[in-house]
Amino acid sequence: MIETLLWLVGYQLAGELISKTFSLPLPGPVLGMLLLFITLCLRKSVPDTMKTHVPRFLSHLSLLFIPAGGAVLAYKDLLAGYGWQLLTVLALATVLTLLVPGAALKLLLSRRRAHHHEEQT
C-alpha cells in the first residue's frame, strides 16, 4: 500500500510543482493524474501494487466530497445569487459527461467490429 501511496502522492506533488512553476491554469492534482496516465500508457502496464490497492482507495472516494460540501455551505449566499446559471452549467456538464464517453465508445466499438469483420474476409 505504501508503494501505491508513493505513486499517487508523488505524481500529485509533481503536478503541483509543474503547475506552480509554470503558472498553469490547471490544478496540480489534475496535472499529476495526467502525468500518471501518460506514465502508465508509456509503460503499457499498471504496477501490481496499484492493481491491488487503488480499488480500496476508490471505495473511499466519497470522502473527497466533504470539502466541497463545506464550501457550498460556507458560500451559500454567493451561490444563491447565481442559482439558475449554476443549475444550467451542472445540467450541461452532466449531459456532456454522459454523452461524450458514450459516443466515443460507440465509435470505437464500430471501428473494432469493422476491423474484426475485415480480418475474417
RAZI-V162437 format. One record per residue. PSI is psi in degrees with one decimal (NA if undefined). D_FIRST is the distance of its C-alpha to the first C-alpha in Angstrom with 2 decimals. Layout:
# RAZI-V162437
PSI_D_FIRST + PSI_D_FIRST
This chain:
# RAZI-V162437
-33.5_0.00 + -41.0_3.81 + -40.5_5.42 + -44.3_5.17 + -40.3_6.31 + -40.3_8.66 + -52.5_9.97 + -47.6_10.78 + -36.6_12.12 + -44.9_13.81 + -33.1_15.61 + -43.4_16.57 + -43.8_18.01 + -42.0_19.79 + -41.6_21.21 + -45.8_22.43 + -44.8_24.06 + -43.1_25.76 + -44.2_26.88 + -39.9_28.38 + -43.5_29.83 + 9.4_31.68 + 48.4_32.37 + 146.3_31.05 + 16.9_31.52 + 129.8_28.02 + 144.4_25.25 + -46.6_22.58 + -35.8_19.62 + -43.7_21.71 + -39.1_22.53 + -42.7_18.93 + -35.1_18.07 + -43.4_21.27 + -41.0_20.29 + -42.5_16.94 + -45.4_19.10 + -43.4_21.62 + -45.7_19.21 + -35.3_17.89 + -41.0_21.58 + -36.3_22.67 + -25.4_20.14 + 25.2_21.30 + 162.7_17.98 + 131.4_14.42 + 145.3_11.78 + -38.1_10.62 + -36.2_6.85 + -38.8_8.15 + -35.2_10.58 + -43.8_8.45 + -25.0_6.14 + -39.6_8.84 + -33.2_11.38 + -42.4_9.80 + -41.4_10.01 + -28.0_13.42 + -17.4_14.61 + 17.9_14.65 + -29.6_16.38 + -22.5_19.60 + -24.8_18.61 + -15.6_19.28 + -10.6_22.86 + -48.1_23.66 + -38.0_24.61 + -41.0_26.64 + -39.6_28.42 + -38.6_29.24 + -38.8_30.66 + -42.7_32.81 + -38.9_34.24 + -33.2_34.85 + 27.6_36.63 + -34.6_38.30 + -43.5_41.77 + -44.0_40.97 + -32.7_39.29 + -30.4_42.24 + -17.4_44.57 + 32.6_42.80 + -56.7_42.28 + -32.3_43.77 + -43.1_42.32 + -42.8_38.78 + -39.8_39.39 + -47.2_40.78 + -43.1_37.84 + -41.3_35.33 + -45.4_37.40 + -42.5_37.73 + -40.1_34.05 + -45.4_33.19 + -45.0_35.85 + -37.1_34.82 + -30.6_31.14 + -39.5_32.34 + -42.9_35.15 + -50.7_33.79 + -35.0_30.84 + -43.3_33.23 + -39.8_35.89 + -43.1_33.55 + -43.9_32.38 + -43.5_36.03 + -46.8_37.05 + -39.8_34.38 + -38.2_35.20 + -37.5_38.91 + -40.3_38.42 + -43.2_36.44 + -41.5_39.21 + -41.9_41.86 + -42.1_40.23 + -39.5_39.84 + -38.8_43.47 + -36.9_44.70 + -32.7_43.09 + -24.9_44.91 + NA_48.30
